[in-house]
Structure formats: structure tokens, C-alpha cells
Amino acid sequence: MRRGAATAGSREEAEIDVFSGDRGGALRSRLRLGRGPARPRAMTLRGRATLGVLAGVVVLGVGAITTRVAGSPALVPGLSAVSAAPRPLGPPDAPLEILRRLPSSRDILELAVSPSAGRDRAGIDGAGGGRVRFVEIRPAPSTRVDLPGPLRVEYTFDAALTEEIFSVLKRARVRRGHVIVLEPRSGRVLAYASTNAEAFPPQRAYPAASLVKIVTAAAALHHAPDEARRPCIYTGNPYRLRRSQLKPPRRGHQVSLERALATSNNHCFARLAVNAVGSVALLDAIARFGLLESPALGHDAGRVSPVEDDYDLGKLGCGLAGCRITPLHAAGLAATLATGERPEPWWVQSVVDARGRSLKLPRRPRPARVMTRKLADELRAMMVRTTTQGTAKSAFRDRRGRPVLGDVKVAGKTGNISGTDPRGRYEWFIGAAPADRPTVAVAVVQLHDDLWWRNSSQIASEVLKRIFCEKSGCSAELASRYTAPAAVSAL
């Protein structure tokens, strides 16, 4: 409905209301003249025709303007935008309820499987290495009348690798734990295994412990490289921290940044946070690594406690307190070490409705640049020492002292801390392998009771052995059995 008025100062005021679209499809009009109350007038047949022609001209003009603004080169003579055929609509969006669903417990092993690219199930055990993914049939949400159900959801989780991981967790008698394997460049989740998702939910945030040291090291090397590379001097137990130890002693043990990272020295990283980085730069680095946002649908955002003084900053920088992340955050942190870019994790390959339509999935953003590739390479090179001479050395060596993965090196970081929500000892390991050019990122976290059998670095070592090794030996190329680009199944 359009209304027009006469100019100010005019004795007469005219207003024309034109509207259409009533059930009969007729054009109705009402003319209002003068300042008095409106009085309806009947229109002659000639007047109706004239008014119809004027309305058609207005529609043509608006159609021409709209089409030209949209970027069309020109209108076809006599064809308006209204009479043009409508563009076909794309497929409906996949429901958020489906996208945030995370089948991570052992129940996933009961789902159907779908061979990729026509490979059969037997191929996963043969030399060909055919890939098989999990498929789940889910009801369509009752609120989505546009989606005929049921919906067929295909996940990115590799069936063979998932079975291997649950086998490792069972032999290790892990009561509460999570294992995540990512393809670092794309963010594709290759496996997500949880032993008790009710008592230890994978989507919740937990104390990050010494994993924060990776962020502190990256921030120090960026903002104060000379200070970061200067040897650290400490005395006493390197895992306990008092306020007085924020000031470096004149004499004591000397360690490099690489050694401090490999042995998880709290004194050195607390001082780096206070004296080289500062609270603003450290919080900015934590945010750039994505640890303050939700890593994916259905997962908690990370949290950082307020920093009131240098002691709070020191504990945050070394991981003794102040930061909580989800297991998926940890996997993303490991993936960021590959190239310095942070990918967004995803695990839904396709969603198909009962009509056979592939529903539209959210567009995945490009990986966010967190640090330079050169800095990422330097950090990974330092972190190899964690698995060769540091806190995870025993997990990556066999009884004879030989590397468990042969020539495949792993850049890793351990972390452990006691917590109360839920109560227990949180033990982490994250890693990227092969260290020189990662194709796999892994994160393991356990919540220990008083009794436990294997630590998280040992579980990660077993998982990586399944990825990079076979009976004849270990090599980086064997990971392609699981990391090859996913193909859409025809099932």
C-alpha cells in the first residue's frame, strides 16, 4: 500500500491507497479528497482501466530498477521482474539438533557403516586400506515440517580407527576418558571416543593444566623472543610455585625454553608470563588460539579466571590455575601446531532426508591464522623433546628403549592437575605427528581416581601406533589409510 500527500500549503490534500492480493484477486481502490472525512466513491469502468494501466507502469518501473540493481545487464523488452520465473530454491538447512549431536560413546560401534568410494568392509583390513564411516538414522525434528524423516546422517569418524581406539581404552581400563583424532589442515574429526560420557561429558570444559604452556611459549617467542630464548634459572621443585619464585634467583639450575617445555617447568613459564608476556598479551594469545570460544556446536566455551596480580598471571601462564578447556579445544590446539592456522572441527559428512535430498551443511570458515608458520615449526621442534627426553619419554619408548613409532617423531605436551568438578586428577596429552609435517593431531584426557593403569601419553602412543604402524614397520605414509580425503558414499 502506497500513500502520497499534496505539498504543504495546498488547500487540498489527496491520498491514494492501492492494494491488491485479496482472495478474489481484484484491484480495489479508495480516493480521499479534501480535509473532511473520507467518503467512498464508486469508480467508472474507464477509471478502473486507467488506474490499472498506471499500476502496471509502476510495477514495470520497480521491476526494472530491482533487476538492474541486482546486476542484470538489461531487461528483456516487455518482461518485468514480477513475471520472470522464480529461481529454484536450494536444499533445506540441516537441523542444528543433528549437527550438534556427538555420538562419542561405545554405542557408536553399534551404528551402521558405509563404505567410501565403493570400497567394501573387508578393504579396511587389507593392503588397499578402504575407508568405512559410521551412518546413523535419526528422526527429523518435529519443528521442521520441511524435512521428511527419517534423516540419514553420515559421520567423518573412521570405523576401523574408532574400533581400534576403543580397544586401546578397554585394555587400559580407562573409566573416564576421551580420545580425539583430527586431520589438522581441514579440522575433520577422524575419531572421537569417550568411555563414560555421562560421568565425564566430553562437551564440558576442564582444567587445561600445562597445555597452556604452549600458548605462553608462543606468546613469549612472538612478543619477547630474546627474553624467551634466554636460559631460565630455577631452584627447588620445578612443579611447585610460590610468589617469591616469580623473581629469578641469581644461582641455580639452568634450562633452555625447549628443556623447560619438555619437562613442564612451572617456575620458568610463570616468569615468562609475568616478565616477558604480560596479562594483556597472554589473554590475547589464549583468545587467538580459540580457547575462549566454543570449538564446535554443543561444546562449552573455554574460560579464564580473572587475573588480579602477578601471582595469578604466573599460575595462568604455567597452567597451575585459571584456564578451562574442552577436549576438543585441546585437539584444536594440537592441530594449530601443524601450520599455525586453527581449523574448525567438524564431524558430520552429510545429512540426507527421506526424499533423497542432501541437506545444506553450514559453510566451514577458513582456518584462522594464529601464528606464523615459522613459529609453529619452531614450537613443534621444541615439543619433540617431550616425547624423546621429557615427561612423555617412557610412553614413546619400548622396553628396550627403541622408539615405538620408528622414524615417526611426535611433537607433544603433557599436563596434569587435580580438580573438583568432577573431583579427580586430570591428565592430558596432545600431539601432532609426524612432527616435521603433521597429518594427524591427537588429544587424550583422563580423569583418574586413586587407581589407574595407563597415563594419557601411553594411550596416545598406542593410538598413534595404530595410525602409523603395521606389522612390517612404521611410516608416515601409512596414516593416509585414515586421512585420505573423504568421499561421499552412495548408500
C-alpha positions, 0 to 999 in steps of 0.5 A, a space after each residue: 500500500 502506497 500513500 502520497 500527500 499534496 505539498 504543504 500549503 495546498 488547500 487540498 490534500 489527496 491520498 491514494 491507497 492501492 492494494 491488491 492480493 485479496 482472495 478474489 484477486 481484484 484491484 480495489 481502490 479508495 480516493 480521499 479528497 479534501 480535509 473532511 472525512 473520507 467518503 467512498 466513491 464508486 469508480 467508472 469502468 474507464 477509471 478502473 482501466 486507467 488506474 490499472 494501466 498506471 499500476 502496471 507502469 509502476 510495477 514495470 518501473 520497480 521491476 526494472 530498477 530491482 533487476 538492474 540493481 541486482 546486476 542484470 545487464 538489461 531487461 528483456 523488452 516487455 518482461 518485468 521482474 514480477 513475471 520472470 520465473 522464480 529461481 529454484 530454491 536450494 536444499 533445506 538447512 540441516 537441523 542444528 539438533 543433528 549437527 550438534 549431536 556427538 555420538 562419542 560413546 561405545 554405542 557408536 560401534 553399534 551404528 551402521 557403516 558405509 563404505 567410501 568410494 565403493 570400497 567394501 568392509 573387508 578393504 579396511 583390513 587389507 593392503 588397499 586400506 578402504 575407508 568405512 564411516 559410521 551412518 546413523 538414522 535419526 528422526 527429523 525434528 518435529 519443528 521442521 515440517 520441511 524435512 521428511 524423516 527419517 534423516 540419514 546422517 553420515 559421520 567423518 569418524 573412521 570405523 576401523 580407527 574408532 574400533 581400534 581406539 576403543 580397544 586401546 581404552 578397554 585394555 587400559 581400563 580407562 573409566 573416564 576418558 576421551 580420545 580425539 583424532 583430527 586431520 589438522 589442515 581441514 579440522 575433520 574429526 577422524 575419531 572421537 571416543 569417550 568411555 563414560 560420557 555421562 560421568 565425564 561429558 566430553 562437551 564440558 570444559 576442564 582444567 587445561 593444566 600445562 597445555 597452556 604452556 604452549 600458548 605462553 611459549 608462543 606468546 613469549 617467542 612472538 612478543 619477547 623472543 630474546 627474553 624467551 630464548 634466554 636460559 631460565 634459572 630455577 631452584 627447588 621443585 620445578 612443579 611447585 610455585 610460590 610468589 617469591 619464585 616469580 623473581 629469578 634467583 641469581 644461582 641455580 639450575 639452568 634450562 633452555 625454553 625447549 628443556 623447560 617445555 619438555 619437562 613442564 617447568 612451572 617456575 620458568 613459564 610463570 616468569 615468562 608470563 609475568 616478565 616477558 608476556 604480560 596479562 594483556 598479551 597472554 589473554 590475547 594469545 589464549 583468545 587467538 588460539 580459540 580457547 575462549 570460544 566454543 570449538 564446535 556446536 554443543 561444546 562449552 566455551 573455554 574460560 579464564 579466571 580473572 587475573 588480579 596480580 602477578 601471582 595469578 598471571 604466573 599460575 595462568 601462564 604455567 597452567 597451575 590455575 585459571 584456564 578451562 578447556 574442552 577436549 576438543 579445544 585441546 585437539 584444536 590446539 594440537 592441530 594449530 601446531 601443524 601450520 599455525 592456522 586453527 581449523 574448525 572441527 567438524 564431524 558430520 559428512 552429510 545429512 540426507 532426508 527421506 526424499 533423497 535430498 542432501 541437506 545444506 551443511 553450514 559453510 566451514 570458515 577458513 582456518 584462522 591464522 594464529 601464528 606464523 608458520 615459522 613459529 609453529 615449526 619452531 614450537 613443534 621442534 621444541 615439543 619433540 623433546 617431550 616425547 624423546 627426553 621429557 615427561 612423555 619419554 617412557 610412553 614413546 619408548 619400548 622396553 628396550 628403549 627403541 622408539 615405538 613409532 620408528 622414524 615417526 617423531 611426535 611433537 607433544 605436551 603433557 599436563 596434569 592437575 587435580 580438580 573438583 568438578 568432577 573431583 579427580 586428577 586430570 591428565 592430558 596429552 596432545 600431539 601432532 605427528 609426524 612432527 616435521 609435517 603433521 597429518 594427524 593431531 591427537 588429544 587424550 584426557 583422563 580423569 583418574 581416581 586413586 587407581 589407574 593403569 595407563 597415563 594419557 601419553 601411553 594411550 596416545 602412543 598406542 593410538 598413534 601406533 595404530 595410525 602409523 604402524 603395521 606389522 612390517 614397520 612404521 611410516 608416515 605414509 601409512 596414516 593416509 589409510 585414515 586421512 585420505 580425503 573423504 568421499 561421499 558414499 552412495 548408500 
